[in-house]
Amino acid sequence: MKNLGNMLKQAQQMQTKMAEMQAKMAQLEVTGQSGGGMVKVTLNGKGELRKLKIDPAIADRDEVEVLEDLIVAAFNDAKTKVDAQMAEEMAQVTGGLQLPPGMKLPF
C-alpha cells in the first residue's frame, strides 16, 4: 500500500506541474517567418494566431497569391516552433515518461 500512496502523490505532483506548464504555455509567444522576414506570424502556446506582420513592399495586387503562400509558410514555421516548445516543456514535466501512442498532453 505504501507504493500506491507514493504513486498517488507523484500523480498529484505531476498534475500540479501540468497545470503550471499549461499556464506558462498560454503566455508563450513564438514568431515564425517566411520570405526572408517579409511575412511574420506570432502564435501563442495554444497555436492560435496572435499577430501578423506583412512588409508593405510585397503588398502588390499582382502578388496576392505569393503573399498568401508566404503567410501559410510563416504560420507553419511558428506552429512548428510552438509544437517543439510544447514537447520540450512536456518532457520536463513528465521526467521523460513516455506516453502511450496516440495519447497527447495536455488533454
C-alpha positions as CSV (number, residue, x, y, z in Angstrom):
1,M,0.0,0.0,0.0
2,K,2.9,2.3,0.6
3,N,3.8,2.1,-3.1
4,L,0.2,3.1,-4.0
5,G,0.4,6.1,-1.8
6,N,3.7,7.2,-3.4
7,M,2.2,6.7,-6.9
8,L,-0.8,8.8,-6.0
9,K,1.4,11.5,-4.5
10,Q,3.5,11.5,-7.7
11,A,0.4,11.7,-9.8
12,Q,-0.8,14.8,-7.9
13,Q,2.6,16.4,-8.3
14,M,2.6,15.7,-12.0
15,Q,-0.9,17.2,-12.2
16,T,0.3,20.4,-10.5
17,K,3.3,20.6,-12.8
18,M,1.0,20.1,-15.8
19,A,-1.2,23.0,-14.7
20,E,1.8,25.2,-14.2
21,M,3.2,24.2,-17.6
22,Q,-0.2,24.9,-19.3
23,A,-0.3,28.4,-17.8
24,K,3.3,29.0,-18.9
25,M,2.5,27.8,-22.4
26,A,-0.6,30.1,-22.6
27,Q,1.8,33.0,-22.1
28,L,4.3,31.8,-24.7
29,E,4.5,33.7,-28.0
30,V,6.6,32.3,-30.9
31,T,7.2,34.1,-34.2
32,G,7.6,32.3,-37.5
33,Q,8.6,34.0,-40.7
34,S,8.9,33.5,-44.4
35,G,10.1,35.4,-47.5
36,G,13.3,36.5,-45.7
37,G,11.3,38.1,-42.9
38,M,8.8,39.9,-45.1
39,V,5.9,37.9,-43.6
40,K,5.9,37.2,-39.8
41,V,3.2,35.5,-37.7
42,T,3.1,35.1,-34.0
43,L,1.3,32.2,-32.3
44,N,0.6,31.7,-28.6
45,G,1.4,28.4,-26.9
46,K,-2.0,27.0,-27.9
47,G,-1.2,27.5,-31.6
48,E,-3.5,30.4,-32.0
49,L,-2.5,33.2,-34.4
50,R,-1.9,36.4,-32.4
51,K,-0.1,38.7,-34.8
52,L,0.5,39.1,-38.5
53,K,3.1,41.4,-39.9
54,I,3.5,42.0,-43.7
55,D,6.2,44.1,-45.2
56,P,4.4,46.7,-47.3
57,A,6.9,46.1,-50.1
58,I,5.2,42.8,-51.0
59,A,1.6,44.0,-50.9
60,D,1.3,44.4,-54.7
61,R,-2.1,43.4,-56.1
62,D,-0.4,41.2,-58.7
63,E,1.4,39.3,-55.9
64,V,-1.5,38.3,-53.7
65,E,-1.1,34.6,-54.4
66,V,2.6,34.8,-53.4
67,L,1.6,36.7,-50.3
68,E,-0.9,34.1,-49.3
69,D,1.7,31.4,-49.7
70,L,4.1,33.3,-47.6
71,I,1.6,33.7,-44.8
72,V,0.9,30.0,-44.8
73,A,4.6,29.3,-44.7
74,A,5.2,31.7,-41.8
75,F,2.2,30.3,-39.8
76,N,3.5,26.8,-40.3
77,D,7.0,27.9,-39.2
78,A,5.6,29.4,-36.0
79,K,3.4,26.4,-35.3
80,T,6.4,24.0,-35.6
81,K,8.2,26.1,-33.1
82,V,5.3,26.1,-30.7
83,D,5.0,22.3,-31.0
84,A,8.7,21.9,-30.3
85,Q,8.5,24.1,-27.2
86,M,5.5,22.2,-26.0
87,A,7.3,18.9,-26.4
88,E,10.3,20.2,-24.5
89,E,8.1,21.5,-21.7
90,M,6.2,18.2,-21.6
91,A,9.4,16.2,-21.3
92,Q,10.5,18.3,-18.3
93,V,7.1,17.8,-16.6
94,T,6.9,14.1,-17.2
95,G,10.5,13.5,-16.5
96,G,10.9,11.7,-19.8
97,L,8.0,9.4,-19.1
98,Q,6.8,8.0,-22.4
99,L,3.1,8.2,-23.1
100,P,1.2,5.5,-24.9
101,P,1.0,6.0,-28.7
102,G,-1.8,8.4,-29.7
103,M,-2.0,9.9,-26.2
104,K,-1.3,13.6,-26.3
105,L,-0.9,16.0,-23.5
106,P,-2.2,18.5,-22.5
107,F,-5.6,16.8,-22.7
